[in-house]
């Protein structure tokens, strides 16, 4: 339940970030966010269906996601040789679009600069002032939030996948893996034994008729011993 709730929170944060990246035409973050949303769905499915492999894939993606967000923080804060004025990595170098928060940040006042020599073809120059928090810090905080969610999601995914693997190893199909203590069930017959009747035919003798012995259920015999009326008596 914990990892499901955490995945839902991660999904909401990813969708929120995807919306603002679409508004700013940030193509690289849009692609990364899409892959992240698919990975989160995979993690939720693995949790619901008790599939440890899906959770392992989700955990592996979170490692890449942390690295990507760390790069975004370094890019917007211009760490090392990275520069927003020279590099257009977020738009695959196809346009000069910036983060949506550049013009729509809290308290920002946008003023267009007319007839500026810096304006390229089909572009205009604006002046942004009065922002309570500049857009690079907003983007950095958003990436830091994603890293925080990813770290806890990684821990939860590893723990739950370990539990699922242990349950799969200890699952008993036929009453245990102890082959010595296992005995196959004995077949029981539902048939009842019935009494057997045997007729023994004796050869004819002089002055005798057909002699036969009948062994019945009650242990009595009928034995004709002479041509005269039959004699009944117990079997000796």
C-alpha positions in Angstrom: 0.0 0.0 0.0 2.9 2.4 0.8 4.6 1.9 -2.6 1.2 2.3 -4.4 0.5 5.6 -2.7 4.1 6.8 -3.3 3.8 5.8 -7.0 0.5 7.8 -7.3 2.2 10.9 -5.7 5.1 10.4 -8.2 2.7 10.2 -11.0 1.0 13.5 -10.1 4.3 15.2 -9.8 5.4 13.9 -13.2 2.2 15.0 -14.9 2.5 18.4 -13.4 6.0 18.8 -14.7 5.0 17.4 -18.1 2.4 20.1 -18.5 4.8 23.0 -17.8 7.4 21.5 -20.1 4.8 21.3 -22.8 4.0 25.0 -22.3 7.7 25.9 -22.6 8.3 23.6 -25.6 11.1 21.8 -23.7 11.3 18.7 -25.9 14.1 16.8 -24.1 12.3 17.0 -20.7 9.0 16.1 -22.4 10.5 12.9 -23.7 12.1 12.1 -20.3 8.9 12.8 -18.5 7.0 10.5 -20.8 9.4 7.6 -20.1 9.2 8.3 -16.4 5.4 8.2 -16.5 5.5 4.8 -18.3 8.0 3.5 -15.7 5.7 4.6 -12.8 2.8 2.8 -14.4 5.0 -0.2 -14.7 5.8 0.0 -11.0 2.2 0.3 -10.1 1.3 -2.7 -12.2 4.1 -4.7 -10.7 2.9 -3.9 -7.2 -0.7 -4.8 -7.9 0.1 -8.0 -9.8 3.0 -9.0 -7.4 5.6 -9.0 -10.2 9.0 -8.5 -8.8 10.6 -8.1 -12.2 8.6 -5.0 -13.0 9.6 -3.5 -9.7 13.2 -4.2 -10.5 12.9 -2.4 -13.9 11.1 0.5 -12.1 14.0 0.7 -9.6 16.6 0.7 -12.4 14.8 3.5 -14.2 14.7 5.6 -11.0 18.5 5.5 -11.0 18.6 7.0 -14.5 15.9 9.5 -13.5 17.9 10.7 -10.6 20.9 11.3 -12.9 18.7 13.2 -15.4 17.3 15.5 -12.8 20.8 16.1 -11.4 21.8 17.2 -14.9 18.9 19.6 -15.1 19.9 21.2 -11.8 23.4 21.6 -13.1 22.2 23.0 -16.4 19.9 25.7 -15.0 22.4 26.7 -12.4 25.1 26.8 -15.1 27.5 24.5 -13.2 30.8 23.9 -15.0 30.8 24.6 -18.7 27.0 24.6 -19.1 25.4 27.8 -20.2 21.7 28.6 -21.0 22.7 31.3 -23.4 24.9 29.0 -25.5 23.3 25.5 -25.1 19.8 24.7 -26.1 19.8 21.1 -25.0 16.3 21.2 -23.6 14.9 21.9 -27.0 17.3 19.7 -29.0 18.8 22.9 -30.4 15.7 23.4 -32.6 14.4 26.6 -31.1 15.2 29.4 -28.6 12.4 28.6 -26.3 13.0 28.8 -22.6 11.4 27.5 -19.5 7.7 28.5 -19.1 8.6 29.9 -15.6 10.8 32.5 -17.2 7.8 34.7 -18.1 5.2 33.3 -15.8 7.1 33.0 -12.5 5.6 34.4 -9.3 5.7 38.2 -9.4 7.4 38.4 -12.8 6.7 41.5 -14.9 7.3 41.0 -18.7 8.1 44.1 -20.8 8.8 43.6 -24.6 11.8 45.5 -26.0 10.8 46.9 -29.4 13.2 47.4 -32.3 16.0 45.6 -30.4 19.1 44.7 -32.4 19.4 41.5 -30.4 16.1 40.1 -31.8 16.5 37.3 -34.3 14.1 36.6 -37.2 10.6 35.7 -36.0 11.7 36.4 -32.4 11.4 39.3 -30.0 13.3 40.5 -26.9 11.6 40.8 -23.6 12.6 42.2 -20.2 11.6 40.2 -17.2 11.7 42.0 -13.8 10.3 41.7 -10.3 10.3 37.9 -10.0 10.1 36.6 -6.5 12.0 33.6 -7.6 13.9 33.3 -10.8 13.0 30.5 -13.2 16.4 28.6 -12.9 15.7 28.1 -9.2 12.2 27.0 -9.8 13.4 24.4 -12.3 16.1 23.3 -9.9 13.6 22.9 -7.1 11.3 20.9 -9.3 14.2 18.6 -10.2 15.2 18.3 -6.5 11.6 17.2 -5.7 11.8 14.6 -8.4 15.1 13.3 -7.0 13.5 13.1 -3.5 10.5 11.1 -4.8 12.8 8.9 -6.8 15.1 8.0 -3.9 12.3 6.9 -1.6 10.6 5.1 -4.5 13.8 3.3 -5.2 14.0 2.1 -1.6 10.4 1.0 -1.5 10.7 -0.8 -4.9 13.8 -2.7 -3.8 12.2 -3.7 -0.5 8.9 -4.9 -2.0 10.6 -6.7 -4.9 12.7 -8.5 -2.3 9.6 -9.6 -0.4 8.0 -10.8 -3.6 11.1 -12.9 -4.4 11.1 -14.4 -1.0 7.5 -15.3 -1.3 8.1 -16.9 -4.7 11.0 -19.0 -3.4 9.0 -20.2 -0.4 5.8 -20.9 -2.3 4.7 -24.5 -1.8 2.9 -26.2 -4.7 2.6 -29.8 -3.3 3.0 -29.4 0.5 6.7 -28.7 0.7 10.0 -29.2 -1.1 11.0 -31.9 1.4 11.0 -34.9 -0.9 11.8 -37.3 1.9 8.9 -36.4 4.1 6.5 -36.3 1.2 4.4 -39.4 0.5 2.1 -39.8 -2.4 -1.5 -40.3 -1.5 -2.6 -43.9 -1.5 -5.3 -44.9 -3.9 -8.5 -46.1 -2.1 -10.9 -48.4 -3.7 -14.6 -47.8 -3.4 -15.4 -51.3 -4.5 -16.6 -53.8 -1.9 -15.5 -57.4 -2.1 -18.3 -59.7 -3.1 -18.6 -63.4 -2.1 -17.2 -65.9 -4.6 -19.3 -68.9 -5.7 -17.4 -71.9 -6.9 -19.0 -74.9 -8.6 -17.0 -78.1 -8.6 -18.1 -80.8 -10.9 -17.3 -84.4 -10.0 -17.3 -87.3 -12.5 -20.2 -89.7 -12.5 -20.0 -92.9 -10.5 -22.0 -96.0 -10.7 -25.3 -95.4 -9.1 -24.6 -91.8 -8.5 -26.0 -88.8 -10.1 -24.3 -85.6 -11.0 -22.4 -84.5 -7.9 -21.6 -80.8 -7.4 -20.5 -78.7 -4.5 -21.7 -75.2 -4.1 -19.7 -73.0 -1.6 -21.9 -70.1 -0.8 -21.8 -67.0 1.4 -23.3 -68.8 4.4 -20.9 -71.8 4.2 -23.6 -74.3 3.2 -23.3 -76.9 0.5 -25.7 -78.9 -1.5 -24.3 -82.3 -2.3 -26.3 -84.9 -4.0 -24.9 -88.2 -2.7 -27.4 -90.6 -4.2 -30.0 -90.6 -6.9 -32.5 -90.1 -4.1 -33.7 -86.7 -2.8 -31.0 -84.1 -2.2 -29.4 -83.8 1.2 -28.6 -80.5 2.7 -26.0 -80.1 5.4 -23.2 -77.9 6.6 -19.8 -77.8 4.9 -17.2 -79.9 6.7 
